[in-house]
Amino acid sequence: MQTEKARFSAPEWRFTRWLAESPAGTPDAIRQRLVAELFGNLPVFYGGLIATLVGPLSVVVFKPSALFIAWLAMEVIICAVRLAVLVHGRRAALRGEKTWTDLHIVMALAWSANLGLGCLMAILSGDWLIATVACVPAAAMVGGICFRNFAAPRLASAMIALSLSPMPVATLLSGEPALIGVTILVPLFLFSMSVSAFQMNATVVSAMVAEREIRHRACHDDLTGLCNRAHLVTQLDERLARERPDGLALFYLDLDGFKQVNDTFGHATGDRLLQLVSEQINASVRAGDVTARLGGDEFVVLADGLDRNAALALGHSLSERIARSYAVNGHDCVIGVSVGIALAPAQGRDATSLLAAADAALYTAKGRSAPAVVMAGETIARAPSIVPEPDAPLPRPARLHLSPT
């Protein structure tokens, strides 16, 4: 199974990509989960491994011919390689390394083909006890193939065909009239199980997509797609729990003049403006930084690896990108932004205190009459902003303030 830390490589060869191809429109995150499902889990594989070897081993015990011994030896080799690829894949995925997904798929096909070959030899031997011992476990494996490889229904269908198709061929070659039913039933069984594999895949993919949407809605703001307050606090708690949270900066942003835009041009224009501001915020931060909307026109950015100067630089970058004129629904919407910054652990060692420190810094920034960057009670820089006329109904310009230590 794929976890947050384990990532299995997608197949690269054209044939294996086709076999493992997901339905059109499947999100990338779901595709990654489906690739991970192909590797299954070790306990299930161990059970299948034992069941796989029972048939060939039993045949060799009752009829120790060279052909059947070779069949058993090939089965042992294939199972050993599959186990090695599976173990390597799980370890490599956890380390962030490339997994042998193409080889994993090819060996699954080789296993199915060898299973079918053994059934063919057993039926053609004319010993119906041996044929029964070989074919019954092979037929029983079909259900496991279908359920274990639901993530790739084409692969499941190919494996079922390779393991079952030799049976009707062998029954026809044997010339035994009593086995004509097998010739008819096996293709029907192959068809029905293949259809089941595709139906199961569609059902599971739909469930995964629904689960992903539910989880996204629980953690993100519906309007902007940014994190919501609950998810922000979770991320903040996790980062503050590190042994050394130094370099963690929290930026509390509030739009200046948004209420006037909302009241003048309507909520549809206001909502679109919030979406455009969210895009500007995301464009200002790095991969791994957290962006969130707390409600209304309040936003938060959580960034790692910043000292005081770097935090101020990012604050200025946010101010420059956000505080400007936006063309929304045919209206010219001019807004500013006030920014409060708090650093961990200087201004807080838990989410509540750090958010409170940033909020206090934001409150101070909104109360200033001129755009400025204030640190420890000292004005150290001017923040770029849009400065409206004193009697204009639009907002004050952007202001940036760092919470004092």
Phi, psi and omega per residue, in radians:
M1 nan 2.543 3.108
Q2 -1.463 2.405 3.062
T3 -2.047 -3.102 3.113
E4 -1.089 -0.496 -3.086
K5 -1.714 -0.318 -3.093
A6 -1.759 2.274 3.141
R7 -2.370 2.012 -3.120
F8 -1.574 2.447 -3.098
S9 -1.261 2.472 3.048
A10 -1.277 2.625 3.091
P11 -1.086 2.571 -3.060
E12 -1.946 -0.496 -3.119
W13 -1.269 2.570 -3.063
R14 -1.020 -0.799 -3.082
F15 -1.163 -0.786 -3.131
T16 -1.202 -0.597 3.057
R17 -1.074 -0.720 -3.141
W18 -1.134 -0.741 -3.134
L19 -1.105 -0.629 -3.071
A20 -1.765 0.194 -3.066
E21 -1.096 2.353 3.122
S22 -1.505 2.813 3.097
P23 -1.019 2.609 3.139
A24 -1.014 2.426 3.124
G25 1.493 0.037 3.120
T26 -1.221 2.206 3.125
P27 -1.027 2.630 -3.108
D28 -1.005 -0.698 -3.138
A29 -1.074 -0.654 3.110
I30 -1.245 -0.657 3.087
R31 -1.036 -0.719 3.124
Q32 -1.125 -0.690 3.112
R33 -1.147 -0.656 3.140
L34 -1.166 -0.683 3.066
V35 -1.090 -0.719 3.122
A36 -1.099 -0.629 -3.134
E37 -1.127 -0.460 3.129
L38 -1.097 -0.490 -3.134
F39 -1.444 -0.218 3.071
G40 0.957 -2.515 3.092
N41 -2.437 2.726 -3.016
L42 -1.087 -0.800 -3.139
P43 -0.981 -0.748 3.124
V44 -1.129 -0.706 3.139
F45 -1.127 -0.704 3.121
Y46 -1.052 -0.732 3.107
G47 -1.090 -0.773 3.103
G48 -1.141 -0.594 3.126
L49 -1.083 -0.796 3.132
I50 -1.121 -0.798 -3.135
A51 -1.112 -0.593 -3.134
T52 -1.147 -0.692 -3.060
L53 -1.429 -0.265 -3.108
V54 -1.082 -0.807 -3.104
G55 -1.055 -1.040 -3.139
P56 -1.034 -0.683 -3.130
L57 -1.142 -0.734 3.128
S58 -1.129 -0.703 3.127
V59 -1.097 -0.756 -3.134
V60 -1.127 -0.636 3.127
V61 -1.128 -0.765 -3.106
F62 -1.417 -0.529 -3.096
K63 -2.485 1.430 -3.054
P64 -1.351 1.051 3.094
S65 -1.487 2.888 -3.111
A66 -1.100 -0.684 -3.126
L67 -1.118 -0.779 -3.105
F68 -1.265 -0.572 3.057
I69 -1.137 -0.704 3.093
A70 -1.124 -0.674 3.094
W71 -1.075 -0.807 3.108
L72 -1.076 -0.749 3.139
A73 -1.087 -0.749 3.110
M74 -1.106 -0.675 3.122
E75 -1.115 -0.721 3.121
V76 -1.119 -0.747 -3.138
I77 -1.110 -0.813 -3.125
I78 -1.080 -0.787 -3.135
C79 -1.110 -0.665 3.131
A80 -1.142 -0.733 3.120
V81 -1.158 -0.749 3.129
R82 -1.067 -0.725 3.118
L83 -1.121 -0.742 3.135
A84 -1.113 -0.741 3.125
V85 -1.137 -0.689 3.139
L86 -1.139 -0.818 3.140
V87 -1.114 -0.785 3.108
H88 -1.053 -0.738 -3.106
G89 -1.072 -0.750 -3.119
R90 -1.178 -0.705 3.130
R91 -1.215 -0.755 3.139
A92 -1.106 -0.680 3.136
A93 -1.100 -0.688 3.124
L94 -1.198 -0.518 3.134
R95 -1.532 -0.059 -3.111
G96 1.363 0.341 -3.132
E97 -1.704 2.959 -3.127
K98 -1.233 2.390 3.094
T99 -1.775 2.705 -3.102
W100 -1.523 1.093 -3.055
T101 -1.177 -0.699 3.130
D102 -1.070 -0.799 3.123
L103 -1.132 -0.640 3.109
H104 -1.048 -0.745 3.139
I105 -1.204 -0.769 -3.139
V106 -1.082 -0.721 -3.140
M107 -1.194 -0.518 3.052
A108 -1.129 -0.704 3.080
L109 -1.157 -0.716 3.136
A110 -1.092 -0.703 3.104
W111 -1.069 -0.776 -3.138
S112 -1.134 -0.743 -3.135
A113 -1.108 -0.708 3.134
N114 -1.180 -0.611 3.083
L115 -1.099 -0.795 3.114
G116 -1.144 -0.667 3.124
L117 -1.077 -0.714 3.107
G118 -1.096 -0.697 3.105
C119 -1.124 -0.706 3.112
L120 -1.044 -0.837 -3.133
M121 -1.127 -0.679 -3.106
A122 -1.151 -0.729 -3.137
I123 -1.201 -0.742 -3.125
L124 -1.221 -0.286 3.105
S125 -1.187 -0.337 -3.131
G126 1.415 -0.067 3.102
D127 -1.636 1.842 -3.009
W128 -1.266 -0.410 3.021
L129 -1.155 -0.792 3.114
I130 -1.119 -0.709 3.135
A131 -1.077 -0.723 3.125
T132 -1.135 -0.781 -3.130
V133 -1.079 -0.616 -3.115
A134 -1.408 -0.695 -2.984
C135 -1.461 -0.582 -3.113
V136 -1.078 -0.848 3.084
P137 -1.078 -0.619 3.132
A138 -1.121 -0.761 3.114
A139 -1.148 -0.657 3.133
A140 -1.144 -0.479 -3.116
M141 -1.226 -0.358 -3.039
V142 -1.037 -0.761 3.115
G143 -1.069 -0.723 3.101
G144 -1.119 -0.663 3.100
I145 -1.074 -0.772 -3.110
C146 -1.106 -0.841 -3.061
F147 -1.317 -0.637 -3.083
R148 -1.295 -0.463 -3.085
N149 -1.980 0.552 3.119
F150 -1.053 -0.419 -3.121
A151 -1.189 -0.363 3.140
A152 -2.381 1.467 -3.055
P153 -1.087 -0.513 3.086
R154 -1.166 -0.723 3.084
L155 -1.103 -0.767 3.126
A156 -1.054 -0.752 3.134
S157 -1.118 -0.727 3.131
A158 -1.123 -0.713 3.132
M159 -1.156 -0.716 3.109
I160 -1.111 -0.738 -3.141
A161 -1.104 -0.743 -3.119
L162 -1.165 -0.594 -3.098
S163 -1.458 -0.499 -3.068
L164 -1.781 -0.574 -3.028
S165 -0.983 -0.631 3.121
P166 -1.084 -0.396 -3.096
M167 -1.121 -0.930 3.125
P168 -1.134 -0.555 3.082
V169 -1.094 -0.788 -3.131
A170 -1.161 -0.659 -3.138
T171 -1.163 -0.625 3.084
L172 -1.185 -0.714 -3.138
L173 -1.223 -0.465 -3.110
S174 -1.243 -0.449 -3.133
G175 1.268 0.268 -3.132
E176 -1.565 1.978 -3.098
P177 -1.041 -0.544 -3.083
A178 -1.168 -0.282 -3.083
L179 -1.722 0.126 3.133
I180 -1.064 -0.602 3.110
G181 -1.025 -0.630 3.107
V182 -1.107 -0.691 3.139
T183 -1.050 -0.600 -3.126
I184 -1.488 -0.717 -3.014
L185 -1.282 -0.628 -3.073
V186 -1.071 -0.815 3.091
P187 -1.058 -0.657 3.100
L188 -1.141 -0.708 3.115
F189 -1.127 -0.740 3.110
L190 -1.058 -0.773 -3.136
F191 -1.109 -0.835 -3.072
S192 -1.137 -0.706 -3.131
M193 -1.234 -0.598 3.086
S194 -1.157 -0.744 3.076
V195 -1.068 -0.714 3.116
S196 -1.082 -0.671 3.132
A197 -1.099 -0.740 3.128
F198 -1.199 -0.697 3.122
Q199 -1.151 -0.724 3.118
M200 -1.116 -0.698 3.112
N201 -1.076 -0.791 3.139
A202 -1.071 -0.725 -3.136
T203 -1.140 -0.795 -3.102
V204 -1.184 -0.724 3.122
V205 -1.093 -0.747 3.098
S206 -1.051 -0.725 3.121
A207 -1.149 -0.701 3.118
M208 -1.119 -0.745 3.130
V209 -1.110 -0.761 3.123
A210 -1.103 -0.745 3.116
E211 -1.086 -0.721 3.133
R212 -1.112 -0.724 3.127
E213 -1.143 -0.703 3.135
I214 -1.123 -0.793 3.132
R215 -1.117 -0.661 3.126
H216 -1.152 -0.760 3.126
R217 -1.111 -0.601 -3.135
A218 -1.225 -0.407 -3.037
C219 -1.969 -0.125 -3.020
H220 -2.293 2.730 3.095
D221 -1.337 2.275 -3.073
D222 -1.107 -0.643 -3.044
L223 -1.311 -0.842 -3.000
T224 -1.789 -0.326 -3.073
G225 1.408 -0.027 3.082
L226 -1.327 2.920 3.082
C227 -1.077 2.615 3.023
N228 -1.615 -3.114 -3.063
R229 -1.081 -0.755 -3.085
A230 -1.069 -0.777 -3.123
H231 -1.224 -0.634 3.092
L232 -1.062 -0.796 -3.139
V233 -1.099 -0.670 3.098
T234 -1.078 -0.817 3.128
Q235 -1.116 -0.687 -3.137
L236 -1.154 -0.768 3.112
D237 -1.060 -0.746 -3.125
E238 -1.099 -0.715 -3.095
R239 -1.334 -0.573 3.091
L240 -1.270 -0.393 -3.129
A241 -1.333 -0.154 3.116
R242 -1.110 2.772 -3.089
E243 -1.078 -0.662 3.114
R244 -2.285 1.655 -3.132
P245 -1.424 0.182 -3.124
D246 -0.987 2.498 3.133
G247 1.576 0.083 3.109
L248 -1.579 2.120 -3.102
A249 -2.107 2.390 3.115
L250 -2.058 2.179 -3.117
F251 -1.919 2.137 3.126
Y252 -1.869 2.050 -3.046
L253 -2.004 2.449 3.065
D254 -2.391 2.252 -3.098
L255 -1.319 2.372 3.077
D256 -1.678 2.173 3.109
G257 1.598 0.069 -3.114
F258 -1.168 -0.647 -3.126
K259 -1.072 -0.707 3.118
Q260 -1.113 -0.707 3.105
V261 -1.106 -0.780 -3.121
N262 -1.095 -0.775 -3.110
D263 -1.238 -0.599 -3.051
T264 -1.415 -0.772 -3.011
F265 -1.874 -0.104 3.090
G266 1.755 2.847 -3.061
H267 -1.222 -0.534 3.123
A268 -1.095 -0.746 3.087
T269 -1.164 -0.705 3.113
G270 -1.098 -0.722 3.126
D271 -1.123 -0.732 3.129
R272 -1.148 -0.626 3.101
L273 -1.106 -0.714 3.103
L274 -1.090 -0.659 3.098
Q275 -1.140 -0.704 3.125
L276 -1.166 -0.672 3.092
V277 -1.125 -0.705 3.113
S278 -1.045 -0.698 3.107
E279 -1.103 -0.689 3.119
Q280 -1.161 -0.666 3.115
I281 -1.120 -0.816 3.139
N282 -1.095 -0.575 3.138
A283 -1.280 -0.274 -3.084
S284 -1.605 -0.314 -3.016
V285 -1.810 3.019 -3.128
R286 -1.732 2.882 3.036
A287 -1.068 2.315 -3.110
G288 1.751 -0.367 3.042
D289 -1.287 2.651 -3.103
V290 -1.850 2.268 3.066
T291 -2.045 2.390 -3.043
A292 -2.505 2.675 2.972
R293 -2.021 2.167 -3.092
L294 -1.553 -0.210 -3.088
G295 2.325 2.676 -3.130
G296 0.986 -2.221 3.138
D297 -1.954 0.521 3.135
E298 -1.815 2.269 -3.118
F299 -2.243 2.769 3.109
V300 -2.391 2.457 2.994
V301 -2.129 2.312 3.101
L302 -2.042 2.063 -3.042
A303 -2.229 2.471 3.131
D304 -1.773 2.767 2.984
G305 1.233 0.593 -3.127
L306 -2.065 2.312 2.942
D307 -1.562 -3.038 -3.048
R308 -1.097 -0.740 -3.125
N309 -1.165 -0.731 3.119
A310 -1.145 -0.622 3.096
A311 -1.126 -0.743 3.089
L312 -1.101 -0.694 3.140
A313 -1.103 -0.736 3.107
L314 -1.175 -0.647 3.086
G315 -1.065 -0.737 3.090
H316 -1.127 -0.697 3.138
S317 -1.100 -0.741 3.079
L318 -1.070 -0.753 -3.128
S319 -1.104 -0.754 -3.111
E320 -1.131 -0.666 -3.102
R321 -1.310 -0.623 -3.007
I322 -1.521 -0.784 -3.020
A323 -1.344 1.656 3.139
R324 -2.942 -2.995 3.118
S325 -1.656 2.406 3.127
Y326 -2.117 2.353 3.039
A327 -1.583 1.919 -3.070
V328 -2.269 2.089 3.094
N329 0.893 0.696 3.122
G330 1.413 0.090 -3.135
H331 -1.946 2.587 3.068
D332 -1.689 1.836 -3.053
C333 -1.851 1.999 -3.139
V334 -1.836 2.169 3.120
I335 -2.333 2.769 2.996
G336 -2.031 -3.043 3.131
V337 -2.625 2.420 3.031
S338 -1.883 2.435 -3.047
V339 -2.260 2.251 3.001
G340 -2.007 2.380 -3.069
I341 -2.114 2.368 3.031
A342 -2.265 2.467 -3.136
L343 -1.974 2.467 3.055
A344 -1.777 2.484 0.052
P345 -1.630 0.102 -3.042
A346 -1.024 -0.772 -3.114
Q347 -1.770 0.066 3.111
G348 2.899 2.503 3.123
R349 -1.967 0.066 3.057
D350 -2.451 2.876 -3.041
A351 -1.043 -0.737 -3.089
T352 -1.088 -0.838 -3.092
S353 -1.225 -0.624 -3.137
L354 -1.216 -0.722 3.072
L355 -1.123 -0.682 3.128
A356 -1.130 -0.700 3.134
A357 -1.141 -0.747 3.116
A358 -1.161 -0.663 3.116
D359 -1.139 -0.694 3.097
A360 -1.129 -0.706 3.097
A361 -1.117 -0.675 3.094
L362 -1.110 -0.730 3.134
Y363 -1.061 -0.728 3.102
T364 -1.122 -0.753 -3.129
A365 -1.081 -0.706 -3.124
K366 -1.222 -0.380 -3.119
G367 -1.532 -0.109 -3.113
R368 -1.446 2.576 -3.076
S369 -1.532 -0.220 -3.137
A370 -2.341 2.582 3.116
P371 -1.161 2.198 -3.103
A372 -2.705 2.739 2.985
V373 -1.851 2.031 -3.051
V374 -1.989 2.277 3.109
M375 -2.333 2.171 3.102
A376 0.926 0.720 3.085
G377 1.367 0.129 -3.080
E378 -2.150 2.259 3.093
T379 -1.324 2.113 -3.084
I380 -2.044 -0.222 -3.129
A381 -2.857 2.785 3.032
R382 -1.735 2.368 3.136
A383 -1.679 2.336 3.104
P384 -1.110 2.497 -3.139
S385 -2.838 3.005 3.016
I386 -1.681 2.143 -3.063
V387 -1.835 1.871 3.135
P388 -1.370 2.894 3.060
E389 -1.116 2.638 -3.094
P390 -0.982 -0.599 -3.089
D391 -1.713 0.142 -3.135
A392 -1.306 2.577 -3.133
P393 -1.376 -0.080 -3.090
L394 -1.483 2.994 -2.936
P395 -1.291 2.918 2.985
R396 -1.199 2.824 -3.137
P397 -1.240 2.996 -3.108
A398 -1.130 2.488 3.100
R399 -2.321 2.501 -3.106
L400 -2.260 2.302 -3.094
H401 -2.490 2.393 3.081
L402 -1.787 2.246 -3.124
S403 -1.047 2.290 -3.114
P404 -1.161 2.592 3.097
T405 -1.406 nan nan
